[in-house]
Amino acid sequence: MSFHDFFPRLLRLAAAALALGLVLTAGCSTATPAAAPGVTREPCPHAIDRDKGCIYLGVLSDLNNGPFAPLGRSLQEGQLAFWNEVNKQGGIGGYEIDITAYTRDTAYDPRRHVTEFENVAPHVLALAMSFGTAQTLAVLHEMDEANLVTGAGTLWSGWQYRSTDRDLVLDDGFSYCTEAVLGLDWFAQNHYQPRTVGVVAYRGNYGGDYASGALKWALDNGATITARIDTGPNTEVGNQDYPVTAIMADPPDVVLLATGPGEAAEIVGKLARSGYQGRFLGSTPTWNSALLKSPAAPALTALYNYTSPFDGWDGTSTGAQRARNAATSEPTNFGYNLGWAISYPMKALLTKAAETGTLDRPTLRKALAGLTVDSEGMAAPQIYGRDEPDVAAQRAVVNEPDPSTSLGSRTVVADYRSPTLKRIAMREPCTR
């Protein structure tokens, strides 16, 4: 590049940087001495107290046509209810919190996630949620460079290790990996001891993490993984005939599922009609109450359980009661409680940062180290910024479909602890 080309470009870049600095400075709160994206003196668009400033948090989620859209929409309802209650109670550090202005639908597509992240990132202090493991990994480098922390909309085990989450992701509850261990321990104690296990899972970190947990359980409990079947959303693979055929070729004692709800219902329904005699255990994202209106409903009701990291709609914890009281109407599915529960860590992080007198991204990221979060009983207490998690302290809520209940499922046990997790060592993520 010649000097004549370079010099005008340098002037344009300098002018752009100056203009950006002026814009950001004008939008900063008086409590924030440096320019802080997503923190303004002006009130939030729908402020309760217009004398307070506004903290903008982004949301990247599956909200319309992706495989987890019903869950994504319900998660959003729970988050909105949570932050509305926070604002009604006075907000945080002189600010109210807005998660609507920069909510974007990513359709569970990593490429679209990257695009929407680029659109939202300049305008927010942090992300209230980034939905999906591959999706969040696709922007983790950019988050690292921008000191942009996110609430987790994913349970990948990598978020529980500093070496892989870079102190950027506020995970909560268990991981998909430990979820499989918790679920199989509960299953063995309450149904029968499986000697053979089949796993049907989405390709990628979600399914891979869950399948790795099943393998760890099998190795510790003298069982065998007889089928490990990769699949994808029906929008990609068309149908679930291949997993059904593969399972029926050598039927295991139990089939574990880490798919979307539509795919889970298809697999359960088709296997039951094919004469499969075992039972099914599903990861959190496999359930949606709408499945009780599907042809697979009888099989699901009779043969399927799913696990969750958080106290549900019928939960008795203080957090679950607060979530119920804050709902303006009965939610569409259990994702409402998930959205409420995953918001506690971000609230605790914002509160800790505000206490320093500075609300900006570096302060927020630094505050994550040693942060202790109690979600009012909805999940086990969580300590962030550790080199590795205390997996033995993790717990599961076990559920079963029940058409007679308001949200189509009921809690079987609210605080299940795993004997296997007390025996096995986990020093790194189950999948990478």
DRENDO-1510 file (C-alpha; in Angstrom, 1 decimal, always signed):
<recs>
REC; n; res; u; v; w
REC; 1; MET; +0.0; +0.0; +0.0 .
REC; 2; SER; +1.5; +3.4; -1.0 .
REC; 3; PHE; +1.8; +6.3; +1.4 .
REC; 4; HIS; -0.8; +8.2; -0.6 .
REC; 5; ASP; -3.3; +5.3; -0.1 .
REC; 6; PHE; -2.3; +4.7; +3.5 .
REC; 7; PHE; -2.4; +8.3; +4.9 .
REC; 8; PRO; -6.1; +9.0; +3.9 .
REC; 9; ARG; -7.0; +5.6; +5.4 .
REC; 10; LEU; -5.2; +6.4; +8.6 .
REC; 11; LEU; -7.1; +9.7; +8.9 .
REC; 12; ARG; -10.4; +7.9; +8.3 .
REC; 13; LEU; -9.6; +5.3; +11.0 .
REC; 14; ALA; -8.6; +8.0; +13.5 .
REC; 15; ALA; -11.8; +10.0; +12.8 .
REC; 16; ALA; -13.9; +6.9; +13.2 .
REC; 17; ALA; -12.2; +6.0; +16.5 .
REC; 18; LEU; -12.8; +9.6; +17.8 .
REC; 19; ALA; -16.4; +9.5; +16.8 .
REC; 20; LEU; -16.9; +6.1; +18.5 .
REC; 21; GLY; -15.3; +7.4; +21.6 .
REC; 22; LEU; -17.6; +10.4; +21.7 .
REC; 23; VAL; -20.7; +8.2; +21.3 .
REC; 24; LEU; -19.6; +5.8; +24.0 .
REC; 25; THR; -18.7; +8.5; +26.4 .
REC; 26; ALA; -22.0; +10.2; +25.9 .
REC; 27; GLY; -23.7; +6.9; +26.8 .
REC; 28; CYS; -21.8; +6.2; +30.0 .
REC; 29; SER; -23.2; +6.3; +33.5 .
REC; 30; THR; -21.7; +8.7; +36.0 .
REC; 31; ALA; -20.7; +5.7; +38.0 .
REC; 32; THR; -18.6; +4.4; +35.2 .
REC; 33; PRO; -15.4; +6.5; +34.6 .
REC; 34; ALA; -14.4; +4.8; +31.4 .
REC; 35; ALA; -16.5; +4.3; +28.3 .
REC; 36; ALA; -18.6; +1.2; +28.9 .
REC; 37; PRO; -20.7; -0.3; +26.1 .
REC; 38; GLY; -24.2; -1.2; +27.3 .
REC; 39; VAL; -24.2; +1.2; +30.3 .
REC; 40; THR; -26.1; +4.5; +29.9 .
REC; 41; ARG; -27.3; +7.4; +32.0 .
REC; 42; GLU; -30.5; +7.4; +30.1 .
REC; 43; PRO; -33.3; +5.1; +31.5 .
REC; 44; CYS; -34.2; +1.8; +29.8 .
REC; 45; PRO; -36.9; +2.0; +27.1 .
REC; 46; HIS; -39.5; +0.4; +29.4 .
REC; 47; ALA; -38.0; +1.8; +32.7 .
REC; 48; ILE; -39.9; +1.4; +36.0 .
REC; 49; ASP; -37.9; +4.3; +37.5 .
REC; 50; ARG; -36.9; +6.8; +34.9 .
REC; 51; ASP; -34.3; +8.3; +37.3 .
REC; 52; LYS; -32.1; +5.2; +36.9 .
REC; 53; GLY; -29.7; +4.5; +34.1 .
REC; 54; CYS; -29.8; +1.4; +32.0 .
REC; 55; ILE; -27.7; -1.8; +31.6 .
REC; 56; TYR; -28.2; -3.5; +28.3 .
REC; 57; LEU; -27.7; -7.3; +28.2 .
REC; 58; GLY; -27.9; -9.2; +24.9 .
REC; 59; VAL; -29.7; -12.5; +24.3 .
REC; 60; LEU; -28.8; -14.8; +21.4 .
REC; 61; SER; -31.3; -17.7; +21.3 .
REC; 62; ASP; -33.4; -20.0; +19.2 .
REC; 63; LEU; -36.7; -18.2; +19.2 .
REC; 64; ASN; -38.6; -19.0; +16.0 .
REC; 65; ASN; -37.9; -21.9; +13.7 .
REC; 66; GLY; -34.9; -23.7; +15.0 .
REC; 67; PRO; -35.0; -27.2; +16.7 .
REC; 68; PHE; -35.2; -25.7; +20.2 .
REC; 69; ALA; -37.5; -22.7; +19.5 .
REC; 70; PRO; -40.2; -23.7; +22.0 .
REC; 71; LEU; -37.6; -24.0; +24.7 .
REC; 72; GLY; -35.8; -20.8; +23.6 .
REC; 73; ARG; -39.0; -18.8; +23.8 .
REC; 74; SER; -39.9; -20.1; +27.2 .
REC; 75; LEU; -36.3; -19.5; +28.4 .
REC; 76; GLN; -36.8; -15.9; +27.3 .
REC; 77; GLU; -40.1; -15.6; +29.2 .
REC; 78; GLY; -38.3; -16.7; +32.4 .
REC; 79; GLN; -35.4; -14.3; +31.9 .
REC; 80; LEU; -37.8; -11.4; +31.2 .
REC; 81; ALA; -39.8; -12.2; +34.4 .
REC; 82; PHE; -36.6; -12.4; +36.4 .
REC; 83; TRP; -35.1; -9.1; +35.3 .
REC; 84; ASN; -38.5; -7.4; +35.7 .
REC; 85; GLU; -38.6; -8.4; +39.3 .
REC; 86; VAL; -35.0; -7.2; +39.8 .
REC; 87; ASN; -36.0; -3.8; +38.3 .
REC; 88; LYS; -39.1; -3.6; +40.5 .
REC; 89; GLN; -36.9; -4.2; +43.5 .
REC; 90; GLY; -34.7; -1.2; +42.5 .
REC; 91; GLY; -32.3; -2.6; +39.9 .
REC; 92; ILE; -28.6; -2.9; +40.5 .
REC; 93; GLY; -26.2; -0.1; +41.4 .
REC; 94; GLY; -28.5; +2.7; +40.2 .
REC; 95; TYR; -29.4; +0.9; +37.0 .
REC; 96; GLU; -32.3; -1.1; +35.7 .
REC; 97; ILE; -31.6; -4.0; +33.3 .
REC; 98; ASP; -32.9; -4.4; +29.8 .
REC; 99; ILE; -32.7; -7.7; +27.8 .
REC; 100; THR; -35.2; -6.9; +25.1 .
REC; 101; ALA; -33.5; -4.3; +23.0 .
REC; 102; TYR; -30.7; -6.6; +21.9 .
REC; 103; THR; -32.4; -10.0; +21.8 .
REC; 104; ARG; -31.8; -11.8; +18.6 .
REC; 105; ASP; -33.0; -15.0; +17.0 .
REC; 106; THR; -30.1; -17.3; +15.9 .
REC; 107; ALA; -32.2; -20.4; +15.0 .
REC; 108; TYR; -29.6; -22.6; +16.6 .
REC; 109; ASP; -27.3; -21.9; +13.6 .
REC; 110; PRO; -23.7; -21.2; +14.4 .
REC; 111; ARG; -23.2; -19.0; +11.4 .
REC; 112; ARG; -26.3; -16.9; +12.2 .
REC; 113; HIS; -25.1; -16.8; +15.8 .
REC; 114; VAL; -21.9; -15.2; +14.7 .
REC; 115; THR; -23.7; -12.6; +12.6 .
REC; 116; GLU; -26.1; -11.7; +15.4 .
REC; 117; PHE; -23.3; -11.5; +17.9 .
REC; 118; GLU; -21.5; -9.0; +15.7 .
REC; 119; ASN; -24.6; -6.9; +15.5 .
REC; 120; VAL; -25.3; -7.0; +19.3 .
REC; 121; ALA; -21.8; -7.0; +20.9 .
REC; 122; PRO; -21.0; -3.3; +20.4 .
REC; 123; HIS; -24.2; -2.3; +22.3 .
REC; 124; VAL; -24.2; -4.5; +25.4 .
REC; 125; LEU; -22.3; -4.8; +28.7 .
REC; 126; ALA; -22.7; -8.6; +28.6 .
REC; 127; LEU; -24.9; -11.3; +27.2 .
REC; 128; ALA; -27.7; -12.6; +29.4 .
REC; 129; MET; -27.6; -15.8; +27.4 .
REC; 130; SER; -25.8; -17.4; +24.5 .
REC; 131; PHE; -27.9; -20.4; +23.4 .
REC; 132; GLY; -26.0; -23.5; +22.1 .
REC; 133; THR; -22.5; -24.9; +22.7 .
REC; 134; ALA; -21.1; -24.8; +19.1 .
REC; 135; GLN; -22.8; -21.4; +18.7 .
REC; 136; THR; -21.1; -19.9; +21.8 .
REC; 137; LEU; -17.8; -21.5; +20.9 .
REC; 138; ALA; -18.0; -19.8; +17.5 .
REC; 139; VAL; -17.8; -16.4; +19.1 .
REC; 140; LEU; -15.7; -17.2; +22.2 .
REC; 141; HIS; -12.5; -15.7; +20.7 .
REC; 142; GLU; -14.3; -12.5; +20.0 .
REC; 143; MET; -15.8; -12.5; +23.5 .
REC; 144; ASP; -12.4; -13.0; +25.0 .
REC; 145; GLU; -10.9; -10.1; +23.1 .
REC; 146; ALA; -13.9; -7.9; +24.1 .
REC; 147; ASN; -14.1; -9.0; +27.8 .
REC; 148; LEU; -17.7; -9.9; +27.0 .
REC; 149; VAL; -19.2; -12.3; +29.6 .
REC; 150; THR; -22.2; -14.4; +28.9 .
REC; 151; GLY; -24.8; -16.4; +30.8 .
REC; 152; ALA; -24.9; -20.0; +29.6 .
REC; 153; GLY; -27.7; -21.3; +27.4 .
REC; 154; THR; -25.8; -24.6; +27.2 .
REC; 155; LEU; -24.5; -27.2; +29.6 .
REC; 156; TRP; -21.3; -28.3; +27.9 .
REC; 157; SER; -18.8; -29.5; +30.5 .
REC; 158; GLY; -16.1; -27.1; +29.0 .
REC; 159; TRP; -17.9; -24.2; +30.6 .
REC; 160; GLN; -16.9; -25.5; +34.0 .
REC; 161; TYR; -13.1; -25.3; +33.4 .
REC; 162; ARG; -11.1; -22.1; +33.3 .
REC; 163; SER; -8.9; -23.5; +30.6 .
REC; 164; THR; -11.8; -23.7; +28.2 .
REC; 165; ASP; -14.4; -21.1; +29.3 .
REC; 166; ARG; -11.7; -18.4; +29.8 .
REC; 167; ASP; -13.7; -17.0; +32.8 .
REC; 168; LEU; -16.4; -15.8; +30.3 .
REC; 169; VAL; -19.3; -18.2; +30.7 .
REC; 170; LEU; -21.6; -18.3; +33.7 .
REC; 171; ASP; -22.7; -21.9; +33.6 .
REC; 172; ASP; -25.0; -23.3; +36.3 .
REC; 173; GLY; -26.1; -26.7; +37.5 .
REC; 174; PHE; -24.6; -29.8; +36.0 .
REC; 175; SER; -23.0; -30.4; +32.6 .
REC; 176; TYR; -24.5; -32.7; +29.9 .
REC; 177; CYS; -21.7; -35.1; +30.8 .
REC; 178; THR; -22.5; -35.3; +34.5 .
REC; 179; GLU; -26.2; -35.2; +33.7 .
REC; 180; ALA; -25.9; -38.6; +32.0 .
REC; 181; VAL; -24.1; -40.0; +35.1 .
REC; 182; LEU; -26.7; -38.5; +37.4 .
REC; 183; GLY; -29.6; -39.8; +35.3 .
REC; 184; LEU; -28.2; -43.4; +35.0 .
REC; 185; ASP; -27.5; -43.6; +38.7 .
REC; 186; TRP; -31.1; -42.6; +39.5 .
REC; 187; PHE; -32.4; -45.0; +36.8 .
REC; 188; ALA; -30.4; -47.9; +38.2 .
REC; 189; GLN; -31.8; -47.2; +41.7 .
REC; 190; ASN; -35.4; -46.6; +40.7 .
REC; 191; HIS; -36.1; -48.8; +37.6 .
REC; 192; TYR; -33.4; -51.5; +37.0 .
REC; 193; GLN; -29.7; -51.9; +36.7 .
REC; 194; PRO; -28.9; -51.6; +33.0 .
REC; 195; ARG; -26.2; -53.9; +31.7 .
REC; 196; THR; -26.3; -52.5; +28.2 .
REC; 197; VAL; -26.8; -48.8; +27.2 .
REC; 198; GLY; -27.6; -47.2; +23.9 .
REC; 199; VAL; -27.1; -43.5; +23.2 .
REC; 200; VAL; -28.7; -41.5; +20.4 .
REC; 201; ALA; -27.3; -38.0; +20.4 .
REC; 202; TYR; -26.9; -34.9; +18.2 .
REC; 203; ARG; -23.5; -34.6; +16.6 .
REC; 204; GLY; -21.3; -32.0; +18.4 .
REC; 205; ASN; -20.5; -31.0; +22.0 .
REC; 206; TYR; -24.1; -31.3; +23.3 .
REC; 207; GLY; -24.5; -34.9; +22.2 .
REC; 208; GLY; -20.9; -35.8; +22.6 .
REC; 209; ASP; -20.8; -34.5; +26.1 .
REC; 210; TYR; -23.8; -36.5; +27.1 .
REC; 211; ALA; -22.5; -39.7; +25.4 .
REC; 212; SER; -19.2; -39.3; +27.2 .
REC; 213; GLY; -21.0; -39.1; +30.5 .
REC; 214; ALA; -22.9; -42.3; +29.7 .
REC; 215; LEU; -19.5; -44.0; +28.9 .
REC; 216; LYS; -18.0; -42.9; +32.1 .
REC; 217; TRP; -21.0; -44.3; +34.0 .
REC; 218; ALA; -20.8; -47.6; +32.1 .
REC; 219; LEU; -17.1; -48.0; +32.8 .
REC; 220; ASP; -17.6; -47.4; +36.5 .
REC; 221; ASN; -20.7; -49.6; +36.8 .
REC; 222; GLY; -19.8; -52.6; +34.8 .
REC; 223; ALA; -22.1; -51.8; +31.9 .
REC; 224; THR; -21.5; -51.7; +28.1 .
REC; 225; ILE; -22.4; -49.0; +25.6 .
REC; 226; THR; -23.7; -51.2; +22.8 .
REC; 227; ALA; -24.9; -48.4; +20.5 .
REC; 228; ARG; -23.5; -44.9; +20.1 .
REC; 229; ILE; -25.5; -43.3; +17.3 .
REC; 230; ASP; -25.0; -39.8; +16.0 .
REC; 231; THR; -28.0; -37.9; +14.6 .
REC; 232; GLY; -29.1; -34.4; +13.9 .
REC; 233; PRO; -32.3; -32.3; +13.8 .
REC; 234; ASN; -34.9; -33.5; +11.3 .
REC; 235; THR; -34.3; -30.3; +9.4 .
REC; 236; GLU; -30.9; -31.7; +8.5 .
REC; 237; VAL; -31.4; -35.5; +8.5 .
REC; 238; GLY; -35.1; -35.8; +7.5 .
REC; 239; ASN; -36.1; -38.4; +10.1 .
REC; 240; GLN; -34.9; -40.6; +12.8 .
REC; 241; ASP; -35.3; -44.0; +11.0 .
REC; 242; TYR; -31.6; -44.8; +11.1 .
REC; 243; PRO; -31.3; -44.5; +14.9 .
REC; 244; VAL; -34.4; -46.6; +15.4 .
REC; 245; THR; -33.1; -49.3; +13.0 .
REC; 246; ALA; -29.7; -49.3; +14.7 .
REC; 247; ILE; -31.2; -49.6; +18.2 .
REC; 248; MET; -33.5; -52.5; +17.2 .
REC; 249; ALA; -30.6; -54.4; +15.7 .
REC; 250; ASP; -29.2; -55.0; +19.2 .
REC; 251; PRO; -31.7; -53.6; +21.7 .
REC; 252; PRO; -30.0; -52.2; +24.9 .
REC; 253; ASP; -31.6; -52.2; +28.4 .
REC; 254; VAL; -32.0; -48.4; +28.2 .
REC; 255; VAL; -31.7; -45.8; +25.5 .
REC; 256; LEU; -30.3; -42.4; +26.4 .
REC; 257; LEU; -31.3; -39.4; +24.3 .
REC; 258; ALA; -29.6; -36.1; +23.7 .
REC; 259; THR; -31.5; -34.6; +20.8 .
REC; 260; GLY; -34.2; -32.0; +20.3 .
REC; 261; PRO; -37.8; -32.8; +21.6 .
REC; 262; GLY; -39.2; -33.6; +18.2 .
REC; 263; GLU; -36.5; -36.1; +17.4 .
REC; 264; ALA; -36.8; -37.6; +20.9 .
REC; 265; ALA; -40.5; -38.1; +20.5 .
REC; 266; GLU; -40.0; -39.7; +17.1 .
REC; 267; ILE; -37.4; -42.1; +18.4 .
REC; 268; VAL; -39.4; -43.1; +21.4 .
REC; 269; GLY; -42.6; -43.6; +19.5 .
REC; 270; LYS; -41.1; -45.6; +16.7 .
REC; 271; LEU; -39.1; -47.8; +19.0 .
REC; 272; ALA; -42.1; -48.6; +21.1 .
REC; 273; ARG; -44.1; -49.5; +18.0 .
REC; 274; SER; -41.3; -51.7; +16.8 .
REC; 275; GLY; -41.5; -53.7; +20.0 .
REC; 276; TYR; -38.6; -52.3; +22.0 .
REC; 277; GLN; -39.0; -53.4; +25.6 .
REC; 278; GLY; -36.6; -51.0; +27.4 .
REC; 279; ARG; -37.0; -47.5; +28.8 .
REC; 280; PHE; -35.7; -44.1; +27.8 .
REC; 281; LEU; -33.8; -41.4; +29.7 .
REC; 282; GLY; -33.5; -37.9; +28.2 .
REC; 283; SER; -31.3; -34.9; +28.6 .
REC; 284; THR; -32.9; -31.6; +29.5 .
REC; 285; PRO; -33.5; -30.3; +26.0 .
REC; 286; THR; -35.4; -33.5; +24.9 .
REC; 287; TRP; -38.6; -32.5; +26.7 .
REC; 288; ASN; -41.4; -30.2; +25.7 .
REC; 289; SER; -44.9; -30.5; +27.0 .
REC; 290; ALA; -46.2; -30.2; +23.4 .
REC; 291; LEU; -45.0; -33.8; +23.0 .
REC; 292; LEU; -48.0; -35.0; +24.9 .
REC; 293; LYS; -50.1; -34.0; +21.9 .
REC; 294; SER; -47.9; -36.1; +19.6 .
REC; 295; PRO; -48.5; -39.7; +18.6 .
REC; 296; ALA; -45.6; -40.6; +20.9 .
REC; 297; ALA; -47.4; -39.4; +24.0 .
REC; 298; PRO; -48.5; -42.9; +25.3 .
REC; 299; ALA; -44.9; -44.2; +25.0 .
REC; 300; LEU; -43.4; -41.1; +26.5 .
REC; 301; THR; -45.7; -41.2; +29.5 .
REC; 302; ALA; -45.1; -44.9; +30.1 .
REC; 303; LEU; -41.4; -45.2; +29.3 .
REC; 304; TYR; -39.5; -41.9; +29.5 .
REC; 305; ASN; -37.9; -39.7; +32.2 .
REC; 306; TYR; -35.8; -36.6; +31.7 .
REC; 307; THR; -33.4; -34.7; +34.0 .
REC; 308; SER; -33.0; -31.0; +34.6 .
REC; 309; PRO; -30.5; -29.0; +36.6 .
REC; 310; PHE; -33.1; -26.7; +38.1 .
REC; 311; ASP; -36.2; -26.9; +40.3 .
REC; 312; GLY; -39.3; -26.9; +38.0 .
REC; 313; TRP; -42.6; -25.2; +37.9 .
REC; 314; ASP; -43.9; -27.5; +40.7 .
REC; 315; GLY; -40.7; -27.0; +42.7 .
REC; 316; THR; -40.7; -26.1; +46.4 .
REC; 317; SER; -37.5; -24.0; +46.6 .
REC; 318; THR; -37.7; -20.3; +47.3 .
REC; 319; GLY; -36.5; -19.6; +43.8 .
REC; 320; ALA; -39.2; -21.8; +42.2 .
REC; 321; GLN; -41.8; -20.0; +44.3 .
REC; 322; ARG; -40.5; -16.6; +43.3 .
REC; 323; ALA; -40.6; -17.7; +39.6 .
REC; 324; ARG; -44.2; -18.8; +39.9 .
REC; 325; ASN; -45.3; -15.6; +41.7 .
REC; 326; ALA; -43.6; -13.5; +39.0 .
REC; 327; ALA; -45.3; -15.2; +36.1 .
REC; 328; THR; -48.2; -13.2; +34.6 .
REC; 329; SER; -49.7; -16.5; +33.3 .
REC; 330; GLU; -48.9; -20.1; +33.3 .
REC; 331; PRO; -45.8; -20.6; +31.1 .
REC; 332; THR; -45.9; -22.7; +27.9 .
REC; 333; ASN; -43.2; -25.2; +29.2 .
REC; 334; PHE; -40.6; -25.8; +31.8 .
REC; 335; GLY; -38.1; -23.6; +30.0 .
REC; 336; TYR; -39.6; -20.7; +32.0 .
REC; 337; ASN; -38.0; -22.0; +35.2 .
REC; 338; LEU; -34.7; -22.6; +33.4 .
REC; 339; GLY; -34.7; -19.0; +32.1 .
REC; 340; TRP; -35.4; -17.7; +35.6 .
REC; 341; ALA; -32.7; -20.0; +37.2 .
REC; 342; ILE; -29.9; -19.2; +34.8 .
REC; 343; SER; -30.3; -15.5; +35.5 .
REC; 344; TYR; -29.1; -15.7; +39.1 .
REC; 345; PRO; -25.4; -15.8; +38.2 .
REC; 346; MET; -25.6; -12.7; +36.0 .
REC; 347; LYS; -27.4; -10.8; +38.8 .
REC; 348; ALA; -24.8; -11.8; +41.3 .
REC; 349; LEU; -22.0; -10.8; +38.9 .
REC; 350; LEU; -23.5; -7.4; +38.1 .
REC; 351; THR; -24.1; -6.8; +41.8 .
REC; 352; LYS; -20.5; -7.7; +42.7 .
REC; 353; ALA; -19.1; -5.4; +39.9 .
REC; 354; ALA; -21.4; -2.5; +40.9 .
REC; 355; GLU; -20.0; -2.6; +44.4 .
REC; 356; THR; -16.6; -1.7; +43.1 .
REC; 357; GLY; -18.1; +1.6; +41.7 .
REC; 358; THR; -17.2; +0.6; +38.1 .
REC; 359; LEU; -19.5; -1.2; +35.7 .
REC; 360; ASP; -17.6; -2.1; +32.6 .
REC; 361; ARG; -16.6; -5.3; +30.8 .
REC; 362; PRO; -13.1; -5.8; +32.4 .
REC; 363; THR; -14.5; -5.3; +35.9 .
REC; 364; LEU; -17.3; -7.7; +35.2 .
REC; 365; ARG; -15.0; -10.4; +33.9 .
REC; 366; LYS; -12.6; -9.9; +36.9 .
REC; 367; ALA; -15.5; -10.2; +39.3 .
REC; 368; LEU; -16.3; -13.7; +38.0 .
REC; 369; ALA; -13.3; -15.1; +39.9 .
REC; 370; GLY; -14.5; -16.4; +43.3 .
REC; 371; LEU; -18.1; -15.4; +42.6 .
REC; 372; THR; -20.5; -17.5; +44.8 .
REC; 373; VAL; -24.1; -17.9; +43.6 .
REC; 374; ASP; -27.0; -19.3; +45.5 .
REC; 375; SER; -30.0; -19.5; +43.2 .
REC; 376; GLU; -32.4; -19.7; +46.2 .
REC; 377; GLY; -32.5; -23.5; +46.1 .
REC; 378; MET; -33.2; -23.9; +42.4 .
REC; 379; ALA; -29.8; -25.5; +41.9 .
REC; 380; ALA; -26.8; -26.4; +44.0 .
REC; 381; PRO; -24.6; -23.4; +45.1 .
REC; 382; GLN; -22.0; -22.5; +42.5 .
REC; 383; ILE; -18.5; -21.1; +42.8 .
REC; 384; TYR; -17.0; -19.5; +39.7 .
REC; 385; GLY; -13.4; -19.1; +38.5 .
REC; 386; ARG; -12.2; -22.5; +39.8 .
REC; 387; ASP; -9.8; -24.6; +37.8 .
REC; 388; GLU; -12.3; -27.5; +37.8 .
REC; 389; PRO; -15.8; -28.1; +39.2 .
REC; 390; ASP; -16.9; -30.0; +42.2 .
REC; 391; VAL; -18.9; -32.6; +40.3 .
REC; 392; ALA; -19.7; -34.6; +43.4 .
REC; 393; ALA; -21.8; -31.6; +44.6 .
REC; 394; GLN; -23.9; -31.5; +41.5 .
REC; 395; ARG; -27.5; -32.6; +41.6 .
REC; 396; ALA; -30.3; -33.4; +39.3 .
REC; 397; VAL; -34.1; -32.9; +39.2 .
REC; 398; VAL; -35.7; -36.0; +37.8 .
REC; 399; ASN; -39.0; -35.6; +36.0 .
REC; 400; GLU; -41.6; -37.7; +34.2 .
REC; 401; PRO; -44.4; -36.8; +31.8 .
REC; 402; ASP; -47.8; -36.4; +33.4 .
REC; 403; PRO; -50.8; -35.2; +31.4 .
REC; 404; SER; -52.7; -34.4; +34.5 .
REC; 405; THR; -50.3; -31.6; +35.6 .
REC; 406; SER; -50.3; -28.0; +34.4 .
REC; 407; LEU; -47.1; -28.2; +32.3 .
REC; 408; GLY; -47.4; -31.8; +31.4 .
REC; 409; SER; -44.7; -33.2; +33.7 .
REC; 410; ARG; -44.0; -33.6; +37.3 .
REC; 411; THR; -41.0; -33.7; +39.6 .
REC; 412; VAL; -40.1; -37.2; +40.7 .
REC; 413; VAL; -37.1; -36.2; +42.9 .
REC; 414; ALA; -35.9; -32.6; +43.3 .
REC; 415; ASP; -32.4; -33.1; +44.8 .
REC; 416; TYR; -30.8; -36.3; +43.4 .
REC; 417; ARG; -27.1; -36.8; +44.1 .
REC; 418; SER; -24.9; -39.3; +42.3 .
REC; 419; PRO; -22.8; -42.0; +44.0 .
REC; 420; THR; -20.8; -42.5; +40.8 .
REC; 421; LEU; -19.8; -38.8; +40.6 .
REC; 422; LYS; -18.2; -39.3; +44.1 .
REC; 423; ARG; -16.0; -42.0; +42.7 .
REC; 424; ILE; -14.9; -40.9; +39.3 .
REC; 425; ALA; -12.4; -38.1; +38.6 .
REC; 426; MET; -13.1; -35.4; +36.1 .
REC; 427; ARG; -10.1; -33.1; +35.4 .
REC; 428; GLU; -11.0; -31.8; +32.0 .
REC; 429; PRO; -14.0; -31.3; +29.7 .
REC; 430; CYS; -15.7; -34.6; +28.6 .
REC; 431; THR; -15.6; -33.4; +25.0 .
REC; 432; ARG; -13.7; -30.7; +23.1 .
</recs>
